């Protein structure tokens, strides 16, 4: 009399429906990560490695388009010789890309 029967509860049909509703949204975020975020992180890592590898004598292009040869490298700045006797201090982050050796002579 005092003991009642225990019945197993069944899953409500609405719960499975909610998962299928959010699945496209979750997939969209996963695709966006691999299409947008991961390549940006890879580029940032490559840029940081390039900046850390700068040495005296490297030929570089700045973000502003100036071309020159690295004269001195400090922790945060790089001294670039843009013409004979003309040197400019720029932040390391302002270096766009290194150039192959001998590029300045061909310009």
Secondary structure, 3 states (H helix, E strand, C coil): CCCCCCCCCCCCHHHHHHHHHHHHHHHHHHHHHHHHHHHHHHHHHHHHHHHHCCCCCCEEEECCCCEEEEEEECCCEEEEEEECCEEEEEEHHHEEEEECCCHHHHC
